[in-house]
Amino acid sequence: MSEQWQQQAKEWVQTGDLLQATLSQPRRKDGTIAAKTVIRPVQIRGGLHYQFEYHAAGKASHDNLTEEEAAQRLVELLEQHYRQALVKTPDADVQLLFSKKGKAAILRKPPTGGSKQAAPQHNRQKQRVLEQGTAVPFLVELGIMTADGKVHDKKQDKYRQINRFLEMVTDVLPYLPEDRELTIVDFGCGKSYLTFALYHLLAVEQQRNLRIIGLDLKADVIAFCSELAEKLGYDKLTFQVGDIAQYGELEAADMVVTLHACDTATDAALAKAVGWGASVIMSVPCCQHELFRQISGDALAPILSQGLLKERFAALATDAARGTLLEAIGYKVQMLEFIDPEHTPKNLLIRAVKGNKSGVSLKKWEEYKAFRQLLSIGPSLERMLLDRLPADTPQQNAAQT
């Protein structure tokens, strides 16, 4: 049996019998191997995966692998890096002990991990990017976590918001280049919860080569964030006082984030992102007044005659126009719910990734023109993107006369 442990390990994964595995006692003591690796099944996009959680130097990092990848990784880790493993299955708790020569001894005890039928319920538990129980330095410094990794009761909403943001970032990481330094800009960063979270995910956990620039108009906030970045040793995270529309220190950026930039400041940020050729744009708009003053039409009287309805309709119309304009110039756009609407009505996030095709999508451009004409509007973003749009827009014609 001891000579067949590799096949047994693969079968635990392939049959879904692996409820949890904990690998410990690294073969090397120089810190190059995580002190402990925990493996558990998770349900994410595309079905069942296995999450490998590596614990090293007080930090945790994660890989979510397919069934085939997980089976191979489990065997590799046990063959090359660890002397001990505890595997929980529906039938038994199995302990693998390896000698210095790599020979395995297998011990079986009654199961404590639950039944196989209970595993799907386990899979549905929320898997957060930043899990409780492991202290994350920036969350501790910002007063969200205690030093032992517990989230403060009054900060649960902020903790969920940060994790939701990182989940949405994780989905679009394949669109970012991996062969060079990334440049990321956060316009209107404020106290920078999400900026620090983004740096932690990409630079600390994933060890990506990048720099992040946080920009805000409030000098005291920028001073606070700069001091905290220095304290944490985040040497590629910098903060500057500046205005979105006037910022001109970069020629290109890979990702642009803007959270609650007021009214047309969101449009300025989107236009900057497009001008820099950003592969990923993530924007949460705020205080959308521009189209509220413009929208008109007799057929819309039931909405426009009620201030509250008009305000909400104008906000939706603004983001619909923004999204369609981005699609017209080659971006793939999703409108996502950022956080639970019971906490704030400003919970819509525009996520755009650069498509493979260049040039204008005439279909989306025609959709946009029909929408603009229906509502009698002239959004700022259209004016800001004039050089990328066809020459038959009212704003372009006005600019030429």
HELIX and SHEET records of a PDB file:
HELIX    1   1 SER A    2  GLN A    4  5                                   3    
HELIX    2   2 TRP A    5  GLN A   14  1                                  10    
HELIX    3   3 GLU A   67  GLN A   80  1                                  14    
HELIX    4   4 LYS A  116  ALA A  118  5                                   3    
HELIX    5   5 ALA A  119  ASN A  123  1                                   5    
HELIX    6   6 PRO A  137  GLU A  141  1                                   5    
HELIX    7   7 ASP A  153  LYS A  155  5                                   3    
HELIX    8   8 GLN A  156  VAL A  172  1                                  17    
HELIX    9   9 LEU A  173  TYR A  175  5                                   3    
HELIX   10  10 TYR A  193  TYR A  199  1                                   7    
HELIX   11  11 HIS A  200  GLU A  205  3                                   6    
HELIX   12  12 ALA A  219  LEU A  232  1                                  14    
HELIX   13  13 ALA A  265  GLY A  275  1                                  11    
HELIX   14  14 LEU A  291  ARG A  293  5                                   3    
HELIX   15  15 ASP A  298  LEU A  300  5                                   3    
HELIX   16  16 ALA A  301  LEU A  304  1                                   4    
HELIX   17  17 GLY A  307  ALA A  328  1                                  22    
HELIX   18  18 LEU A  362  LEU A  375  1                                  14    
HELIX   19  19 SER A  380  MET A  384  1                                   5    
HELIX   20  20 LEU A  386  ARG A  388  5                                   3    
HELIX   21  21 PRO A  394  GLN A  400  1                                   7    
SHEET    1   A 7 LYS A  59  LEU A  65  0                                        
SHEET    2   A 7 GLY A  47  ALA A  56 -1                                        
SHEET    3   A 7 LYS A  36  ILE A  44 -1                                        
SHEET    4   A 7 GLN A  20  PRO A  26 -1                                        
SHEET    5   A 7 TYR A  82  LYS A  88 -1                                        
SHEET    6   A 7 ASP A  93  PHE A  98 -1                                        
SHEET    7   A 7 ALA A 104  LYS A 109 -1                                        
SHEET    1   B 7 LEU A 237  VAL A 241  0                                        
SHEET    2   B 7 LEU A 210  ASP A 216  1                                        
SHEET    3   B 7 LEU A 182  PHE A 187  1                                        
SHEET    4   B 7 MET A 255  CYS A 262  1                                        
SHEET    5   B 7 VAL A 280  CYS A 286  1                                        
SHEET    6   B 7 LEU A 348  LYS A 354 -1                                        
SHEET    7   B 7 TYR A 331  GLU A 337 -1                                        
END                                                                             
